[in-house]
Structures are given as C-alpha cells and as structure tokens.
Amino acid sequence: MARYRQLLFAALKFCQAMLTSLGIENQDCGNQVMQFILSHGEVFHGILRDRQPSLNLSALRELALTTAVLTRANSRGIPDAEFDDLDPAGIELKGQKVRIERQMLALR
C-alpha cells in the first residue's frame, strides 16, 4: 500500500503543479488532467468512496490531494458541452465526470 500511495502522490502532485504553474487560462492542461482522472476513474472513485469514521493521516492526505487536483482540473477542464451525447465513449466519460462530482459533493 505504501508503494501505491507513493506513486499516486507523485502523479497527483505533478498534476497539481502543472495546473498551478500554467494558470487558469491554459484549458489544455485542465483537459489533459481530466482525461488522466477519467481514464483512472476507478482509483479516484475508490478514494472518494472510502470514507471511514476515523481516517489515518496518509488517507486524509490522499483525500486532500485528490480533491485539490479534481477541483482545479474540473474548474478549467472539459466542459459538459464537449461530450458527444451520441458517442458511447462520450456518454461514458460524461457519466464518470458526473459520478466524481457527486462523490465530491457527498464528502463531509
């Protein structure tokens, strides 16, 4: 589990650094990070879904970094209008994006 968290933290920190350094006007960066998030959706769903009453420090750091990257990427990433409602892949990506948004709203 430690190796998994080490790799995940490195990837999330890299995404957050890119989003921060390239600024809000760079929508391509947000799109690329959202594509990364959506292509690894099960990992992100698992992190957001794993809400135990007492989380340890590393789980809290994982959740904080995940939500920070998701929030930054979603704020300037792929708009809903760009998903093709007739394309099965577009429908799946939109569904994953909505699922992640709902899971973030359910965090307390």
GUMAR-497094 format. One record per atom (N, C-alpha, C, O): residue in one letter; x, y, z. Coordinates in pm, whole numbers, plus 50000, padded with zeros to 5 digits. Atoms other than C-alpha are relative to their C-alpha. Layout:
BEGIN
aXYZ/...
END
This chain:
BEGIN
m500824988050000/m500005000050000/m500865012650000/m500485022949943/a499124988449995/a502905023450069/a500525003649861/a500635015349826/r499514997650136/r504245019249715/r498915006349914/r499175015349834/y501154994650073/y500775026149571/y499825014850033/y499685023149942/r500174986049960/r500435058349773/r501155008649951/r500955020249914/q498844992550047/q503945069049678/q499845003649853/q500115015049814/l500214997450143/l503135065849305/l498835009549978/l498915018649896/l501184991550015/l499705081749342/l500325014350042/l499945023749972/f499664986649954/f501045111349542/f500875007249897/f500675019049871/a499124993850099/a503755117549282/a499195004549878/a499405015649828/a500824996450117/a501215117248996/a499085011750032/a498945020949951/l500914989249962/l498765139549183/l500745013250022/l500265023849983/k499204987949980/k501465164149286/k500475005849868/k500525018049852/f499604995450132/f502675165848927/f498825007049930/f498985017749872/c501194993950060/c499125172748804/c499695013550065/c499385023249995/q500294987549930/q498605199249070/q501045010849964/q500685022449948/a498964990450036/a501935215948986/a499775005449859/a499945017449835/m500284995450137/m501055217248615/m498815009549999/m498885020149937/l501194991549998/l497595231648684/l500305013550064/l499805023850018/t499674987649931/t499035257648921/t500945008749918/t500735020749905/s498994992050070/s502025268348714/s499525005149864/s499935016049822/l500454995650132/l500245270348377/l498855009850007/l498545016449907/g501034989949980/g497425291448517/g498654996449944/g498484986549873/i501395002650032/i493725293448463/i499695001449851/i498744995449801/e500274997850142/e493955304848101/e500394988149913/e500014987649796/n499565011650077/n495525271747991/n499004988650016/n499134980450107/q501055010149991/q492485249847928/q500504986249954/q499964976049997/d499475012850046/d494525222947750/d500564991750116/d500404979550119/c499465006949884/c496255214348076/c498864993850082/c498954982250123/g501165005349927/g492905210548254/g499384988349928/g498954978649991/n500535011150079/n491685188447970/n500844987450015/n500314976450030/q499115011549987/q494735165947992/q499914993550138/q499894981350150/v500125005449865/v494465162348368/v498654993150019/v498584982550080/m501315006549991/m490725154848342/m499994986849924/m499374977249970/q499905012650073/q491485128348079/q500744989550083/q500354977850086/f499275009249911/f494025112948320/f499084995150112/f499054983250143/i500905003549891/i491475113748601/i498924990449952/i498654980350017/l501085008350051/l488705098848389/l500504986449952/l499794976449963/s499475012850044/s490955071848245/s500404991050117/s500514978950102/h499715007549877/h491865061348601/h498875002150100/h499095003050221/g501164996649919/g488365067548730/g499764991150120/g499374995950226/e500265009249888/e488105036548948/e500895003150120/e500465001750235/v499104996349889/v491115047649153/v499425012150073/v499365012350196/f500544987849939/f489575081949211/f498664997450067/f498375003150173/h501275003549936/h486135067349282/h500264993050133/h499574995550232/g499665007249877/g487725044349539/g500475009350109/g500115007650226/i499504990549900/i489495072949713/i498855008250057/i498765010150178/l501124991749955/l486355094149728/l498954991950075/l498254997250161/r501025008549938/r484175064849833/r500474994750136/r499644992050223/d499445005949879/d486495052150111/d499965009950115/d500985016150149/r500154990449891/r485135073250395/r499714992550129/r498554990150164/q500135006749872/q485745055450720/q499865010550110/q500315021850093/p500174990249891/p484815072051051/p501325005950049/p501375017750083/s498704994849954/s488475075151150/s501054996849895/s501574985749889/l498985001650103/l490865080150861/l501375002950060/l501515011850145/n498644997249953/n494585078450923/n500585011849923/n499965016649827/l499404988050058/l496905106750828/l500284998549850/l500025007749773/s499695001750142/s498005092050495/s498734999549915/s498735004249802/a501275000250073/a494385085750390/a499425014149988/a498845017649885/l500464986150006/l493505121750476/l500825008249900/l500275016449827/r499154993150098/r496485134550275/r499614996049858/r499545004449768/e500435005150131/e495415112549983/e498705006649957/e498575010849843/l501294993950030/l491865126150001/l500165015049971/l499565020249878/a499794985650021/a493045162350031/a500675002949866/a500245012049795/l499314997850127/l495425160049736/l499104996349883/l499105003349781/t500925004250106/t492855141449526/t498945010649975/t498685014249860/t501054990050018/t490115167049588/t500585013249947/t499915020249871/a499384987850051/a492545195849523/a500234999049849/a499935008449775/v499755001850144/v493535181849183/v498694999449924/v498555005549819/l501305000950066/l489945172849094/l499345013649987/l498775016849882/t500634986850003/t488715207549182/t500675009149898/t499995015749819/r499294991450096/r491425225548984/r499784995449856/r499545003649767/a500155005250136/a491125202748682/a498575001849951/a498345005149834/n501414999150039/n487325203148680/n499595014549975/n498695017149895/s500374986050018/s487205241048704/s500425005249863/s499825014749813/r499584995250132/r489045245148375/r500174988749900/r500764990649793/g499865011650088/g488845210648220/g498894999349897/g498355009549853/i500935002650108/i486465195347972/i498595004550037/i498014999150132/p501384996049971/p483115213547966/p499034989149956/p499324981449864/d501005010250032/d479985191847956/d499555000749854/d499184990549796/a500464998450137/a479105205947614/a500914992949900/a500494990049788/e499085006550092/e482175189347462/e499804985049991/e500394978549904/f500275014250007/f480895154247534/f498944997549895/f497895003949894/d500945003550106/d479165139047234/d498994990150058/d499344978950094/d501055008349940/d475845125147361/d499654987849914/d498984978749962/l500295011350087/l475655101347063/l501144989849999/l500944978349960/d498825008649997/d479135086647107/d500044992350132/d500004998550238/p499965007749875/p479275057847361/p501155003950092/p500985004250214/a498874995849916/a482725068847480/a499735013450066/a500095015450182/g500354986949943/g481455104547531/g498994998650112/g499075005750213/i501005002449896/i478485091647730/i500674994350125/i500354998350237/e499305006049887/e480785070547948/e500855010350075/e500855010650198/l499174989749935/l483195099548013/l499155010050076/l499505014050187/k500894990649931/k480345123048100/k499444993750127/k499345000350231/g500515007049883/g478915096848336/g501034999250111/g500705001050228/q498925000549900/q482285092648511/q500225013750063/q500435014850184/k499804986549948/k482665130248543/k498905003850098/k499175009450204/v501134997049911/v479205133948696/v500114991950129/v499814997050237/r499845008549880/r479885104748933/r501055005750095/r500845006050216/i498964993949917/i483105121049056/i499485012750066/i499735015150184/e500554987649944/e481325154449102/e499044997050115/e499085003850217/r500945003749893/r478575137649308/r500724994750123/r500344997750236/q499255005149888/q481095119249521/q500715011250076/q500825010650199/m499354988749932/m482945151749593/m498975008050080/m499275012750190/l501044992749927/l479675168649692/l499554992450124/l499094998550220/a500435008049887/a478915139849927/a501034999450113/a500734994550222/l498984999949894/l482175144450121/l499575009350112/l499035020150087/r500324991549884/r481645158150468/r501185001150090/r501105007850193/
END
